[in-house]
Amino acid sequence: MRPIKLTMTALGPYAGQETVDFREAVASGLFGIYGSTGSGKSTIFSAMTFALFGEASRSDQDTASLRSHHAADDMLTLVEFIFEIGASRYLIRRTPDQMRPALRGDGETKDTHKAWLFDVTGIDPDDITEENCGKIIAEKKVGDVKTAVLERLGYGVEQFRQIVLLPQGKFETFLTAKTDERMKILRELFDVSLYRKLAHRLKDQAKTAEDAVVIDRRTCARRLEQEGYESPDALKTGIKAAAEEHTKAVANSSGTAKAATLAAKTKADADQLEAVFLASEKAQADLALLAEKKADIDAAETTLKNARKAQSLLDVDQAKKTAALNLARAETDLTSAKTAHETAATQRDTANKQLKAQEALADKRDETRRHIEALTRHTTTLNQAKTLKDDWDTALSKQASDKTAHDQADAHHKTITAKHVEAQDQAKAAQSIALERSKLNADLTKAKQALVAATVHAEASRLWSEANGVATNAAAAHADTQKHIDEAQRRFDLAETELAAAQAQHLAEKLVDGEPCSVCGSESHPSPAHGHAESAGLDQAFRDARAALNTKSTAHANAGEALSGANAKAEERKINFEKLAKPEHTAEAAEKDAKDVNDQLRALGPQANTTEIDANIARLAKQVTDAQSVNTKARALFESAKTATALAKQAYDNSLGSIPEALRSEVALATESQTATSAFKAMQDALKSAQDAEKSARDAALSRAKDLESAEKMLTGTKTTLKQAEDTFANRLRQQEFSSEAFETHKAHIEQIDTLKTQINAHKEKLAIAKDRAKTTSDVIKDKSRPDIAAMTQASLDAKAARTTEAAKSAALKAKSDQLEALLKSISDELARIEKLEQETAALRELAALFNANNTAKLDLETFAIGAMFDQVLQAANLRLQPMTSGRYSLEREFEGKGGGRRGLGICVHDIHTGKARATSTLSGGETFIAALSLALGLSDIVESVSGNIRLDTIFIDEGFGSLDTDNDSGTLDQVLQTLQDLVGANRAVGLISHVQLVQHAIPNGFAIKKTATGSHVETRGF
């Protein structure tokens, strides 16, 4: 930022309007601002800070207090600041909150804080007024103006106070700031957001990995809790107890098998007979239903017959349509022929009229011929006045020469003027392009930010959707295993029933009346099982069914565990997704926006050199003035030559009294002769053209008449063809016994022929099958009684329930035991996997912790990156500090710190006298001033070199020189001033505020503030 002009009205000690024109001061490089205490030196800094940011130069000062107590009540406080950033020039106006007299009445009213920002590039600062203030960028709304200023400067008020404006009493703030405070300033100056984002990303990834371990461990614990166990050891104890209970249940499960088997067999025989009765009833119903459809089938057969007849008439129907179409075409052709014939007749009549009109011009042609003869006589007379003509020609030649000189001077003046206007337009275009480039850069930043937000949101959405998919699949798998368990249970019940029946028959064969039963101990055996006890294979089938049931139960339990884990992960990713704000644009749209902005930036082309453009405008302005002077002289000579030419012409004209005045030059006479000759020839040519056109139109009319005759013959032929086609179609209709309406009706069914055939044949086939099925089922149930299915079903269910109760108890206990065994194995495997995962992600979590300041130095990655830039700042600062302290001091970065705060950006000072580093707080007042000044200058150097959009053309230093040692007018102060003088040699200006006389003597250029009883005034000094 380079200050140009600052205007303060009713501000601080300035009662009226004071203007500080910085142009010569900045051009000199090093300048001062001098004045007594309280005169208003620091107010200049406050005015600049307030203009740019709406705040005072001291953060603890209220902007309302900036109003001057010396000012009149009706004079409002206003600051106007013209400044440059690179090739662009801006004007900012700002008024603080202030009270003013009401427009009506005697009271006061409050004016709120307002601001305006203008682009005044290309306008001379002295020409800028309230009416001529360039292009508006933002107005009135303080927030909009602040945003626009920050975008152009590249830093905010805090950075301005630390590296551009070093206010009184705050000079050493940045030098003594803590890491967190220094971080806030450096973060805005050095863009290291990449490292902050990387640290956050690693932190998120480590958190995700850690959460996965916690969730998986919690899932294992929840699975144990669902089974009622606190730990894997408790689960092992439960497995042992379940095995013992299963053994007891097996011993009690075989008592009800015989009754259940018999009841099931009786029920199965009855179901088989009942099925035959039901099949017979259904066959009769199907036969009756098909009989009801007979009328529909008959109608379909009739429709099929008529559709086939209509199909045979399609050829003659198409022939009739073709003939009708040809007739329509012939009628159209006849109409066109009639129109062409009428047009040709009209053209023939028109040509005939035009011929008669040309023949009527015979008198005019004779008059033109007589005019040509008179011109021949004038030519003879003109040749006799050649001497006077020669004098006139000489004057004309001189006039022409002078006119050429005048035209050249005038053309040169116009060319230079056009170039001057073009250069001004070029300056305006460059200004417009610069504004557009600035806007596009801001849009590009927003588009990139939107792209990042949309990408993160889309990734979170994808992860959530992916987890939902996994949970859905797990739920489907869980439901599928339930079906498999039901089927395995059914097969197990059947195998157990069959095995129990065989075992019961086997035991019955060994029963002896009076001897105890080996199962129940009873000596009475009233109803022993009968039949042959063949159990070969039944025991193995029972074991296989039981093993299958256990396998399915285990699979079901595992599917339940997978479902629980999938649901937990889906819920977690849902929470992570819902934490994110929905982006305004998709990633594709944001990426397209960024590409479009980049394309627009490239389309703007390279940035124009406004300095060269301004210089060219000034050079062309001088050339315009010079060209104007030359043009004025050439015009005077040309006017004199015109007078001499007029006198010579008058003498010549007197000698040519008989010749019309317009024909007294050879050129005019020759031209008139040529014109008359051409006109006579044109009239003759027009007559010939009219004759040719009349003959051509007459021939065309005869040709169109022949075409009309041919079209009439064609129409007659097509009518005959259509009549023949219609007669043929009518005869074929009569043969098929169809009317035209019936044909159209049945033609609509032609597409249904195949469908009707299929429908009719299918009905006949179904009818035959139904008749056969009805007879077969009726024969089977002949002479048989229908069973009581309900009673038999209830008996079988009661018997099966008794058996199932005991069998299910045994199976459940076995399944429970197997399930617990599987759970133990699954939990053990899962805990081993979690332990492995925890080991695999340990490095990631450790790296994330290190990047996020969880290390001995308490240094995060962003601070480390800024620290690398800060090292360059300290190196640049030491280039100033060491010469100003005769090589004694240099600044170093301090990593050690006290307490739990952030570290890594501390500063200490190395003293070559002791060979040790010490705190900056141990420096004296003068040493602190030098160190802080060196640090500020070093920071300015690095910020400008690293951040391409930040320009630090001018910095200001407020007080502090009184603390420096002069050593009899030649000491530290001289070294500081020499360092500052070297600095301004590198295209940078430095403004100093000081009350030290030696500073004022050493740097006489600048401004003097004069303090009076009615307010202070600014005076230019040394220029």
HELIX and SHEET records of a PDB file:
HELIX    1   1 ARG A   23  SER A   28  1                                   6    
HELIX    2   2 LYS A   41  PHE A   53  1                                  13    
HELIX    3   3 THR A   63  LEU A   66  5                                   4    
HELIX    4   4 PRO A  125  ASP A  127  5                                   3    
HELIX    5   5 VAL A  142  LEU A  153  1                                  12    
HELIX    6   6 VAL A  157  GLN A  159  1                                   3    
HELIX    7   7 PHE A  160  VAL A  164  3                                   5    
HELIX    8   8 THR A  173  THR A  176  1                                   4    
HELIX    9   9 THR A  179  LEU A  189  1                                  11    
HELIX   10  10 SER A  193  GLN A  226  1                                  34    
HELIX   11  11 PRO A  232  ALA A  251  1                                  20    
HELIX   12  12 ALA A  257  GLU A  292  1                                  36    
HELIX   13  13 LYS A  294  GLN A  311  1                                  18    
HELIX   14  14 LEU A  314  GLU A  359  1                                  46    
HELIX   15  15 ALA A  362  ASN A  383  1                                  22    
HELIX   16  16 LYS A  386  ALA A  508  1                                 123    
HELIX   17  17 LEU A  538  LYS A  579  1                                  42    
HELIX   18  18 ALA A  587  ALA A  603  1                                  17    
HELIX   19  19 THR A  610  ASN A  654  1                                  45    
HELIX   20  20 GLU A  661  LEU A  663  5                                   3    
HELIX   21  21 GLU A  666  GLN A  735  1                                  70    
HELIX   22  22 SER A  740  LYS A  747  1                                   8    
HELIX   23  23 ILE A  750  GLN A  752  5                                   3    
HELIX   24  24 ILE A  753  VAL A  780  1                                  28    
HELIX   25  25 ILE A  789  GLU A  840  1                                  52    
HELIX   26  26 ALA A  842  PHE A  851  1                                  10    
HELIX   27  27 LEU A  861  MET A  884  1                                  24    
HELIX   28  28 THR A  920  THR A  922  5                                   3    
HELIX   29  29 GLY A  925  VAL A  946  1                                  22    
HELIX   30  30 PHE A  961  SER A  963  5                                   3    
HELIX   31  31 THR A  972  VAL A  984  1                                  13    
HELIX   32  32 GLN A  997  ALA A 1002  1                                   6    
SHEET    1   A 6 TYR A  14  ASP A  21  0                                        
SHEET    2   A 6 ARG A   2  LEU A  11 -1                                        
SHEET    3   A 6 LEU A  78  ILE A  85 -1                                        
SHEET    4   A 6 SER A  88  THR A  95 -1                                        
SHEET    5   A 6 LYS A 114  ASP A 119 -1                                        
SHEET    6   A 6 LYS A 135  GLU A 139 -1                                        
SHEET    1   B 6 LEU A 165  LEU A 166  0                                        
SHEET    2   B 6 THR A 954  ASP A 958  1                                        
SHEET    3   B 6 ALA A 989  ILE A 993  1                                        
SHEET    4   B 6 LEU A  30  GLY A  35  1                                        
SHEET    5   B 6 GLY A1006  THR A1012  1                                        
SHEET    6   B 6 GLY A1015  ARG A1021 -1                                        
SHEET    1   C 2 GLN A  98  PRO A 101  0                                        
SHEET    2   C 2 GLU A 108  ASP A 111 -1                                        
SHEET    1   D 3 TYR A 889  GLU A 894  0                                        
SHEET    2   D 3 GLY A 906  ASP A 911 -1                                        
SHEET    3   D 3 LYS A 916  ALA A 919 -1                                        
END                                                                             
